[in-house]
Amino acid sequence: MSFSSEIKQILCKTEYECPGCRSAELAGFFRFTGRTQAGGMRIPVSGAVGTRIRRAVEDGVEPMRSAPENSCCRIAYIRGAFLAGGSVSDPQKEYHLEFDAKADGGAEELAEILKAQGFRPKKTLRKGREVIYIKESSQIADLIGYMSGGRAGLEILSVQVEKELKSSIVRQVNCDSANLNKLARASSRQIAAIKKIKAARKWSAMPEVLREIGDLRLRYPDISLEALGKMTKQQIGKSGVNHRLHRIIEFADSLGS
Ligand SMILES: [Zn+2]
């Protein structure tokens, strides 16, 4: 089952808050299926959505004719529109919730109702039809939360928490690049020391193991200590390389400035 269908299943269990809500939901539903009234029409959906709408029609509920005024009825209207023409992407993939208006003017009406409830819907045209959509994760979570009477928003939110965890992994990667910067700074300090010793004509007097690592560092300024060590005759380890480079820096420092 798609994420949208799962959400719709949950929405179909939502209870009505006031007598007007059912009528408003029906109005939103018919507006988005391109019908304005139920009279004699076949309900174009099966499953839980079809059952919910059919039951309202059979109970003699009339779609609300004017714009819903109560907050609960506005939400019911939005829910009806969503059950008819709405879809929401799996938040693990992307944040996108939309209403595809099949009737002229339906999109405009819905956009106004969404705005009246504090949402910031966007509008676009697709295949000549107006589509209302929301991209902000917090708005999607709020809207689903409202439409479901508070029962479905949490699922979206938990996905959001997961996303935040992922972004902390991104931060970890950034931290690795901070380590690279650290490596670059250390390398330029080593190179400065080697150049200073050479300029003072003391390089040839240095022990051979230090000259070896120093010359490698000059040739490969960007590689890690470990990689430098593998290029030495003795294939010394990271701490050995570190130790030798330190001795070079110490010697350079002892030369004064
Ligand atoms: Zn109501």
Residues whose N, C-alpha, C, O or C-beta is under 5 A from the ligand:
A	BS01	ZN	E17 C18 G20 C21 N70 C72 C73
